[in-house]
Amino acid sequence: MAGLFIAFEGGEGAGKTTQSQVLADRLAELEVPCLLVREPGGTELGEYLRDYLKSDRPLSREAELLLFEAARVELVTSHILPALEDGRIVVADRFYGSTVAYQGYGRGLDLDTIHSLNHFATRSVAPDLVFLLDLAPEVGIQRAMSFQTAFTEGTAGELVALERTREGTRFEDLDLAFHHKARQGFLAQAEAEPDRWVQVNAMQAVDEIRDEVWDRVRDRLFPAPAAKPRAARKTAPQGELWPQAT
């Protein structure tokens, strides 16, 4: 396929949504055809399943895995594959790397089963470049919860939480042990595929991460031309004299 597939992975609050949107906006400014997607979501079925997966409604870990895969296969077949075949750049806010980390390392489901399901759901499509926005789960969860909670000022000037946003927080509400295991899952994938995965320190400022991401994407989109070999310099033949000016 002529297109380029870029995914952003990482734990809660790492900045995946922000950076995927920033990259998509930059590509649009450069008039590079781009499709921005998120998981789960991006299709009618995907958004329906996202609502359930993000809620606190009962769900076994096996059913959770299969719902993510159902949303993924719909997104791949209806949007990602056609875009890549059309030569467009696809930017994904999460892809199957999150399933390996969350349902595999975090939930403890069999990794071979997950890899098989991912292979089936994606039709063997894999990102060409994966940015792992990495940070300590303690920091990420605090960030995520601040994004998803509305606050007001109390009588003594303190911040008082009013309510959670509409979208649920099934994973943010899990204990830190889960998120540390999920982080190890992301790091293991990055270590196993260093040619595709790029580990980025998510504690940096947004613009620093943006620039680091763009440097890698620009190298893939606009590779520098190979330097032309320099012409060999002419030298006087050994044992002969060059003609002298008169």
Secondary structure, DSSP 4 states (H G I P E B T S, - for coil): --SEEEEEEESTTSSHHHHHHHHHHHHHHTT--EEEEESS-SSHHHHHHHHHHTS-S---HHHHHHHHHHHHHHHIIIIIHHHHHTT-EEEEES-HHHHIIIIIIIT---HHHHHHHHHHHHTT---SEEEEEE--HHHHHHHHHHHTEEEEE-TTS-EEEEEE-SS--TTTTS-HHHHHHHHHHHHHHHHH-TTTEEEEETTS-HHHHHHHHHHHHHHHHSPPPPPPPPPPPP-PPTT-PPPPP-
